[in-house]
């Protein structure tokens, strides 16, 4: 039964312009219809918000934001938005209509895709998201349902309904996380934040699903799936499809790293990595068939509908080899290698045209004719010899002369192997693969193999070892940081952030711990963060006001280095004494850290204002404004609010910051 007949909008004219023809799909926020724009006479898609949500201003704002956000993107792989409006209780978007299916439809029928087809879909996806990321937008809901594949093979990203500008929070007012749980990045689950790396994570999950036919995390509830996103890495696709190349495992691992800073920074960066992987794979690797892939009967899908797989690129058919012999029109077979038969000398002479001599033409004429016949015979012999030599040389060149053998370069470094091969006139192409036996960076295999014949100008593919496919993080506690970094690089791991903290047990400059912890198993190129000791924490003593020599001796005795700052500053302390120190008293530093001392040039002398005869408040304001401290003394009986005298007379110089005492008058 056609459910579109029961939809009240089907057959209606929306907003006086859009003739609704059929319902295409329905989601949690809106329903999508195929419609005709009666004004421009073109087919388009109408996305109409559910009337029950139209009363919610937040949903309407998000709906309209999609139109404005996508309208900013002019990209061939983004579904375009033409118009936005309302008609009574209906809020709608008018969008580009893509005749075809979704990636979800393809996966439902095909199960899994060959790497070539998966990359053909992934690359335009990333191109669309890259345009959004460079425009400051994040999709936040990438999944196969939002990837449209047209009947003409074009791939477009749809449903920017959850799009937000970078840096904004991504949770709804209820605190629930937006998006689809199977494709949520860990940071979206933890605190609701989402930047371009969140879209990169979702694309990595989609790539995993295309290669294996299933999601990387599953469970009986959404909570179980969310827990796995937070605490478990996405497994390598080759775990489920062993035929897949390790480069595809690396691509999925990079995109789905649980920490966003370890992923490609945006879709543009991931697109570049995907293209590098494609270029690194052979045709056999690109056309590997995952065990989860299902055959689709020719002429349609298993369900009898249109062939969803027709939108995917087909592998180029391989021509069968030609037979050694092909029948010719005269019935004789064509021999691809023939032997040249030369006529015997006698037959050649007999075949030459001769002139019968008359009896009268004997003597000299007969001698000349004999000489000519001899010369012709010699020329024929020489020509035959040269022909045999030429044919032999040609056969030798074709079979041996233009070839050389591949020299032995196994276990050489890349530089040495390339030098050896180029010395033989050969070109070099480099690939990488894991190896548990060959040292990282050394040649583990060549194509063709050592000793095989190859044209003198041919190309030898050398495969360099990436080390073991799984690396165990070494125990580095107590190791000097320089040695720890070298050990990580030797194992194929990268050095992550280096953080310093105090330790009473580990020497300064040595490693306290690593993240991941020692013994953890990780893929090569995984970043390992180091926590490095600053040494034991020591309280910094207060040396302000002391002589320079005394201050330096005290600090060095406590285990600190001392630096004297350039220049001096005014302070209450005498010239040459310590005016201030950094870090100050009470702070904790490691032994060997530096404390900087600034010396005093003595107090700054300023003129004292005359405040006699003024009230107490007026006197205080005048003196503190000039940089002095004020002490007020009152008579024992009947004080008046009027200054009688001051400790330093007005107009005289006094040290800035020093104390001035004012005495009030008595009424007696």
C-alpha positions in Angstrom: 0.0 0.0 0.0 1.4 3.5 -0.9 1.6 5.3 2.4 2.0 8.7 0.6 -1.7 8.6 -0.3 -2.4 9.0 3.4 -0.2 12.0 3.8 -2.3 15.2 3.9 0.4 17.2 2.1 0.6 15.0 -0.9 -1.2 16.7 -3.8 -1.3 20.1 -2.0 0.1 23.4 -3.2 2.4 24.6 -0.5 2.9 28.4 -0.1 1.1 28.9 -3.4 4.2 27.6 -5.3 5.3 24.1 -4.5 3.1 21.2 -5.7 3.7 18.3 -3.4 4.0 15.0 -5.4 5.1 12.2 -3.1 6.7 11.5 0.2 10.4 10.5 0.0 11.4 10.0 3.6 10.4 10.8 7.2 12.7 11.6 10.2 12.5 12.8 13.7 12.3 16.5 12.9 10.9 16.6 9.4 9.4 14.8 6.4 10.9 15.1 2.9 8.7 15.3 -0.2 9.3 15.4 -3.9 7.6 18.5 -5.3 7.3 20.6 -8.4 8.2 24.3 -8.3 5.4 25.7 -10.4 7.1 29.1 -10.7 10.4 27.7 -12.2 9.0 24.4 -13.5 11.6 22.2 -11.8 11.5 19.2 -9.5 12.9 19.7 -6.1 12.8 18.3 -2.6 10.7 19.9 0.2 11.8 19.3 3.8 8.8 20.1 6.0 9.1 20.3 9.7 6.6 18.3 11.7 3.7 20.6 12.7 4.1 19.4 16.3 7.6 20.9 16.5 6.8 24.2 14.6 5.6 25.7 17.9 9.0 25.2 19.5 11.1 28.3 18.7 14.4 26.4 19.2 13.5 23.8 16.6 12.4 26.4 14.2 15.6 28.4 14.7 17.7 25.2 14.1 15.6 24.5 11.0 16.1 27.9 9.5 19.8 27.9 10.5 20.2 24.9 8.2 19.0 26.9 5.2 21.3 29.8 6.0 24.3 27.6 6.7 24.0 25.5 3.6 23.2 28.6 1.5 26.7 29.8 2.3 28.2 26.6 0.7 28.5 26.6 -3.0 30.0 23.1 -3.6 29.0 20.3 -6.0 29.0 17.7 -3.3 26.6 19.6 -1.0 22.8 19.4 -1.5 21.8 22.9 -2.3 19.1 24.9 -0.5 16.9 27.1 -2.8 14.3 28.6 -0.5 12.9 28.7 3.0 9.5 29.7 4.1 6.3 29.0 6.1 2.7 28.2 5.1 0.4 28.2 8.1 1.7 25.6 10.5 4.2 24.3 8.0 7.9 25.4 8.0 9.8 24.2 5.0 13.1 24.2 3.1 13.2 23.9 -0.7 16.2 21.9 -1.7 18.0 20.3 -4.6 16.4 16.9 -5.6 18.8 14.1 -6.0 17.4 11.1 -7.9 19.1 8.0 -6.6 19.5 6.5 -3.2 21.4 6.9 0.1 24.6 5.2 1.1 22.5 3.4 3.7 20.5 1.8 0.8 23.7 0.7 -0.8 25.1 -0.9 2.3 21.8 -2.5 3.1 21.9 -4.3 -0.3 25.6 -4.7 -0.8 26.7 -5.5 2.8 30.2 -4.1 2.3 32.0 -2.3 -0.5 35.4 -2.9 -2.2 38.0 -0.3 -1.1 37.9 1.4 -4.5 34.1 2.0 -4.2 34.4 3.1 -0.6 37.1 5.7 -1.4 35.0 6.8 -4.4 32.2 7.7 -1.9 34.5 8.9 0.9 36.4 11.5 -1.1 33.4 13.6 -2.3 32.0 13.3 1.3 35.2 14.8 2.6 35.3 17.4 -0.1 31.8 18.6 0.9 32.7 18.6 4.6 36.0 20.3 3.9 34.2 23.2 2.2 31.9 23.5 5.3 34.9 23.3 7.7 36.8 26.0 5.8 33.6 28.1 6.0 33.5 27.8 9.8 30.7 25.2 9.9 30.5 21.7 11.4 27.9 19.1 10.2 27.7 17.1 13.5 25.5 14.3 12.1 27.5 12.5 9.4 26.1 9.0 8.7 25.2 6.9 5.7 21.6 8.2 5.7 22.9 11.7 5.0 25.1 10.6 2.0 23.1 10.7 -1.2 24.2 8.9 -4.4 22.6 10.1 -7.6 21.7 7.8 -10.5 24.6 9.6 -12.4 27.1 8.5 -9.7 27.4 11.9 -8.0 27.8 11.9 -4.2 26.3 14.7 -2.1 26.1 15.4 1.6 22.6 16.3 2.9 20.9 17.2 6.1 22.8 20.0 7.7 20.0 20.3 10.2 22.4 20.0 13.2 25.0 22.3 11.7 26.6 24.9 14.0 29.4 27.4 13.7 32.7 26.3 15.2 33.1 27.0 18.9 29.4 26.8 19.8 28.0 24.2 22.2 26.3 21.3 20.7 23.8 20.1 23.3 20.1 20.9 23.3 18.5 22.7 26.1 17.6 19.4 27.7 21.3 18.5 27.8 20.8 15.6 25.5 23.5 15.1 22.8 22.5 15.8 19.3 23.5 13.4 16.5 23.3 9.6 16.0 25.0 7.5 18.7 26.9 5.1 16.4 28.8 8.0 14.8 29.3 10.4 17.8 32.8 11.4 18.7 33.9 10.9 22.3 34.1 14.7 22.9 30.5 15.1 21.8 29.5 12.5 24.4 31.6 13.8 27.2 30.9 17.6 27.1 28.8 18.2 24.0 31.6 20.1 22.2 32.0 19.4 18.5 34.5 20.9 16.0 35.7 19.6 12.6 37.5 16.6 14.3 34.0 15.3 15.3 33.0 15.2 11.7 36.3 13.5 10.9 35.5 10.8 13.5 32.1 10.2 12.0 33.6 9.8 8.5 36.1 7.3 9.9 33.2 5.3 11.3 31.3 5.5 8.0 34.5 4.3 6.2 34.8 1.3 8.6 31.1 0.5 7.9 31.6 0.6 4.1 34.7 -1.7 4.3 33.2 -4.2 6.7 29.4 -3.9 6.4 28.9 -3.2 10.1 29.4 -0.6 12.8 32.5 -0.7 14.9 30.6 -0.4 18.2 27.4 -2.2 19.0 25.3 -3.0 22.1 21.8 -3.7 23.4 21.3 0.0 24.3 22.5 3.4 23.3 24.4 3.7 26.6 26.5 0.7 25.8 27.4 2.1 22.4 28.3 5.5 24.0 30.5 3.7 26.6 32.4 2.0 23.9 33.0 5.2 22.0 34.6 6.7 25.2 36.7 3.7 26.3 37.4 1.5 23.2 39.3 2.2 20.0 37.6 1.5 16.7 39.0 -1.9 15.6 41.0 -2.2 12.3 38.7 -3.1 9.4 41.1 -6.0 8.5 40.0 -7.7 11.8 36.7 -8.5 9.9 38.1 -8.4 6.3 41.7 -9.8 6.3 42.1 -9.0 2.6 42.1 -5.3 3.3 45.4 -3.4 3.0 47.0 -2.1 6.2 46.9 1.5 4.8 43.1 1.4 5.1 43.5 0.3 8.7 45.8 3.3 9.3 43.3 5.7 7.6 40.4 4.5 9.9 42.6 4.6 13.0 43.7 8.2 12.2 40.2 9.4 11.7 38.7 7.6 14.7 41.4 8.4 17.4 39.5 9.0 20.6 41.4 12.2 21.4 40.5 14.9 18.9 43.9 16.4 18.8 45.3 13.1 17.4 42.9 13.1 14.4 43.3 15.1 11.2 42.4 18.7 12.0 39.5 18.8 9.5 38.0 17.0 6.5 40.4 18.7 4.0 43.4 17.1 5.9 41.7 13.7 6.0 40.8 14.0 2.2 44.6 14.5 1.5 45.4 11.3 3.5 42.7 9.3 1.7 44.1 10.3 -1.7 47.6 9.3 -0.5 46.2 5.9 0.6 44.5 5.4 -2.8 47.7 6.2 -4.7 49.6 3.8 -2.4 47.3 0.8 -3.1 47.6 -1.6 -6.0 44.6 -2.4 -8.3 44.4 -5.8 -6.5 44.2 -4.1 -3.1 41.6 -1.5 -4.3 39.4 -4.3 -5.8 39.7 -6.7 -2.8 36.2 -8.1 -2.0 35.4 -8.1 1.7 33.8 -11.3 3.0 30.7 -9.3 4.1 30.0 -8.1 0.5 26.9 -9.6 -1.1 26.4 -10.2 -4.8 23.5 -8.3 -6.4 21.7 -10.2 -9.2 22.4 -8.7 -12.6 19.6 -6.2 -13.6 18.5 -5.4 -10.1 18.8 -5.8 -6.4 18.0 -8.8 -4.4 14.7 -7.2 -3.5 13.8 -6.7 -7.1 14.1 -2.9 -7.0 16.4 -0.8 -9.1 20.1 -1.7 -8.9 21.5 0.5 -6.1 25.0 -0.6 -7.0 24.7 0.9 -10.5 25.8 4.2 -9.0 29.1 2.8 -7.9 32.1 2.6 -10.3 32.6 -0.8 -11.9 36.0 -2.4 -12.2 37.4 -2.3 -15.7 36.9 -5.6 -17.5 40.1 -7.6 -18.1 40.6 -8.7 -21.7 41.3 -12.4 -22.2 44.8 -13.2 -23.5 45.1 -13.6 -27.3 45.6 -17.2 -28.6 49.0 -18.2 -29.9 47.6 -18.9 -33.3 44.7 -17.2 -35.0 43.0 -18.6 -38.2 43.6 -16.5 -41.3 41.3 -16.1 -44.3 43.2 -18.7 -46.3 42.9 -21.2 -43.4 46.5 -21.0 -42.4 47.2 -20.2 -38.8 49.1 -17.0 -37.8 52.4 -17.9 -36.1 53.5 -15.1 -33.8 57.1 -16.2 -33.9 58.4 -17.4 -37.3 61.8 -18.6 -38.6 63.2 -16.9 -41.6 64.2 -19.4 -44.3 66.9 -18.2 -46.7 67.1 -19.8 -50.2 70.2 -21.8 -51.0 72.8 -20.1 -53.1 72.3 -22.5 -56.0 68.6 -21.8 -56.1 69.3 -18.1 -56.1 71.6 -18.3 -59.0 69.3 -20.5 -60.9 66.5 -18.1 -60.3 68.4 -15.2 -61.7 67.4 -14.2 -65.3 70.1 -15.1 -67.9 70.5 -14.4 -71.5 71.3 -17.2 -73.8 74.5 -16.5 -75.8 74.6 -17.1 -79.4 77.6 -19.1 -80.6 79.0 -15.9 -82.2 79.0 -14.1 -78.8 81.7 -16.2 -77.1 85.1 -15.1 -75.8 85.2 -11.7 -74.1 81.4 -11.4 -73.7 81.3 -14.7 -72.0 84.0 -13.7 -69.5 82.1 -10.5 -68.6 78.9 -12.4 -68.0 80.7 -14.9 -65.8 82.2 -12.0 -63.7 78.8 -10.5 -63.3 77.3 -13.8 -62.1 80.1 -14.2 -59.6 79.6 -10.7 -58.2 75.9 -11.2 -57.9 76.5 -14.4 -56.0 78.9 -12.7 -53.6 76.4 -9.9 -52.9 73.6 -12.4 -52.3 75.8 -14.2 -49.7 76.8 -11.0 -47.9 73.2 -9.8 -47.8 72.1 -13.2 -46.4 74.8 -13.1 -43.7 73.9 -9.5 -42.7 70.2 -10.4 -42.6 70.9 -13.3 -40.3 73.1 -11.1 -38.1 70.5 -8.4 -37.9 67.7 -10.8 -37.1 69.9 -12.4 -34.4 70.8 -9.1 -32.9 67.1 -8.1 -32.9 66.1 -11.4 -31.3 68.9 -11.0 -28.7 67.9 -7.4 -27.8 64.2 -8.3 -27.5 65.0 -11.3 -25.3 68.0 -10.1 -23.3 69.7 -6.9 -24.4 67.1 -4.5 -23.1 66.8 -6.3 -19.7 68.7 -6.3 -16.5 68.3 -8.1 -13.2 67.0 -6.6 -10.0 69.9 -6.1 -7.6 69.7 -7.3 -4.0 68.6 -4.4 -1.7 66.7 -6.3 1.0 67.3 -5.0 4.6 69.0 -1.8 3.2 68.0 1.6 4.3 65.8 3.6 1.9 68.7 5.9 0.8 71.1 3.0 0.1 68.5 0.9 -1.7 67.5 3.8 -4.0 71.2 4.6 -4.8 71.8 0.9 -5.7 68.8 0.7 -8.0 69.4 4.0 -9.7 73.0 3.0 -10.4 71.5 0.2 -12.6 69.4 2.8 -14.4 66.2 1.7 -12.7 63.4 3.9 -11.3 62.2 3.6 -7.7 58.8 3.7 -6.2 58.4 3.5 -2.4 55.7 1.8 -0.4 55.3 1.1 3.3 54.0 -2.0 5.2 54.2 -3.5 8.7 56.8 -6.2 9.5 57.6 -8.0 12.8 61.0 -9.0 11.6 62.5 -6.2 9.5 63.8 -3.0 11.2 61.7 0.1 10.7 62.8 2.1 7.7 64.6 -0.9 6.0 63.6 -2.6 2.8 61.4 -5.7 3.5 60.4 -6.6 -0.1 60.8 -5.5 -3.8 58.6 -5.9 -6.8 60.0 -7.5 -9.0 62.0 -9.7 -6.6 65.8 -9.9 -6.3 67.3 -11.5 -9.4 64.2 -11.2 -11.6 64.5 -9.7 -15.1 63.3 -6.1 -15.7 63.7 -3.6 -18.4 66.7 -1.4 -18.0 64.5 1.6 -17.6 61.8 -0.1 -15.5 60.5 0.7 -12.0 61.3 -1.3 -8.9 58.8 -0.9 -6.0 60.6 -1.1 -2.7 58.5 -1.8 0.4 59.9 -0.2 3.6 59.1 -1.7 7.0 57.0 0.3 9.4 58.0 -2.1 12.2 55.5 -4.3 14.0 51.9 -3.7 13.3 51.3 -3.5 17.1 53.9 -1.8 19.3 54.1 -2.1 23.1 54.7 1.2 24.9 58.1 0.7 26.7 58.8 1.3 30.4 60.4 4.7 30.5 60.1 5.7 34.2 63.4 7.1 35.4 64.7 7.4 31.8 66.2 10.8 30.8 63.7 12.6 28.5 66.0 12.7 25.5 66.6 8.9 25.7 62.9 8.3 26.2 62.0 10.3 23.0 64.6 8.3 21.1 63.3 4.9 22.3 59.7 5.9 21.3 60.8 6.9 17.8 62.9 3.8 17.3 59.7 1.8 18.0 57.7 3.8 15.5 55.8 5.7 18.2 55.6 9.5 18.2 56.3 11.9 21.1 53.1 13.6 22.3 52.8 16.4 24.8 55.5 16.8 27.4 54.2 17.9 30.9 56.4 18.7 33.9 55.7 18.1 37.6 57.5 17.9 40.9 58.8 14.5 42.1 60.7 13.5 45.2 61.6 10.1 43.7 62.5 10.8 40.1 65.5 12.8 39.1 65.0 16.1 37.4 64.7 15.8 33.6 63.7 12.1 33.8 60.3 10.5 32.9 57.8 9.9 35.7 55.1 8.2 33.6 53.6 7.9 30.1 50.2 8.0 28.6 49.3 5.4 27.3 50.9 3.5 30.2 53.9 1.3 29.8 52.9 -2.2 28.5 50.0 -0.8 26.5 49.8 -2.0 22.9 49.3 0.6 20.2 49.7 1.0 16.5 52.9 2.7 15.2 52.7 6.5 14.9 50.5 6.6 18.1 51.4 9.7 20.2 52.7 8.9 23.7 52.5 11.8 26.2 55.4 12.1 28.7 55.3 13.4 32.3 58.8 14.6 33.2 60.2 15.4 36.7 61.1 18.9 37.7 62.9 17.4 40.7 61.8 17.7 44.4 59.7 20.7 45.3 61.6 23.3 47.3 60.2 26.4 49.1 61.8 29.6 47.8 63.2 31.7 50.7 62.6 35.4 51.0 65.7 37.5 50.3 64.3 40.9 49.7 66.1 43.7 51.6 69.3 41.6 51.8 72.7 42.4 50.3 73.2 40.9 46.9 76.0 38.5 48.0 74.0 37.4 51.0 70.9 36.8 48.9 72.8 34.8 46.3 74.4 32.6 48.9 71.1 31.9 50.5 69.4 30.9 47.3 72.3 28.7 46.0 72.4 27.0 49.4 68.7 26.1 48.9 69.6 24.5 45.5 68.6 27.3 43.1 70.4 29.1 40.3 70.4 32.9 40.6 70.0 35.5 37.9 70.4 39.3 38.4 67.9 41.3 36.3 69.2 44.2 34.2 68.6 47.6 35.7 67.4 48.7 39.1 64.2 49.9 40.6 63.2 52.3 43.4 62.2 50.6 46.6 62.2 51.3 50.3 65.4 49.2 50.6 68.8 50.8 50.4 70.6 51.0 47.1 72.3 47.7 46.2 70.0 45.6 48.2 67.4 43.2 46.8 64.3 45.1 45.9 62.2 42.1 44.6 62.6 38.5 43.6 60.8 36.2 41.1 59.4 33.7 42.0 58.5 35.1 45.4 58.6 33.8 48.9 56.4 30.8 49.6 56.3 29.5 46.0 57.6 26.0 45.3 60.3 25.3 42.6 62.5 22.4 41.7 66.2 22.3 42.6 68.2 23.9 39.8 65.4 26.3 38.8 66.3 29.9 38.5 65.3 32.7 40.8 65.7 36.2 39.4 66.7 39.1 41.7 66.1 42.8 41.0 68.3 45.2 42.9 67.2 48.5 44.5 68.4 51.9 43.5 67.2 53.3 46.8 63.9 55.0 47.7 62.4 57.5 45.4 62.5 61.0 47.0 59.4 63.2 46.5 58.3 66.5 47.9 56.0 66.4 51.0 52.7 68.4 50.6 52.0 71.0 53.3 48.8 69.9 55.1 48.9 72.1 58.2 45.6 73.7 58.9 43.7 71.1 56.8 41.1 68.6 58.0 42.2 65.0 58.7 40.6 63.7 55.5 42.1 66.4 53.3 45.5 65.8 54.8 45.3 62.1 54.2 44.2 62.5 50.6 47.1 64.9 49.9 49.7 62.7 51.5 48.6 59.3 50.2 48.2 60.9 46.7 51.9 61.8 46.9 52.8 58.2 47.8 53.2 58.4 51.5 51.7 56.4 54.4 49.9 58.5 57.0 49.8 58.2 60.8 47.4 60.5 62.7 48.0 61.5 66.4 45.4 63.2 68.4 45.7 65.2 71.7 44.3 63.5 74.8 41.6 66.1 75.5 39.4 67.9 73.1 41.0 67.2 69.8 40.0 69.3 66.8 39.7 68.2 63.2 42.6 70.4 62.1 46.2 69.6 61.5 48.5 71.4 63.8 51.9 70.0 62.6 53.5 67.2 60.4 56.6 65.1 61.0 58.2 66.3 57.7 57.5 69.9 56.9 55.8 70.8 53.7 58.1 71.2 50.7 60.9 69.0 52.1 61.9 65.7 50.3 61.1 62.3 51.8 61.3 58.7 50.5 58.2 57.6 48.6 56.3 55.1 50.6 57.6 56.3 53.9 55.3 57.3 56.8 54.3 60.9 57.5 52.8 61.6 61.0 50.3 64.4 61.4 49.3 65.9 64.8 45.8 67.5 65.4 45.1 70.6 67.3 43.5 70.7 70.8 40.5 72.9 71.7 42.1 73.9 74.9 
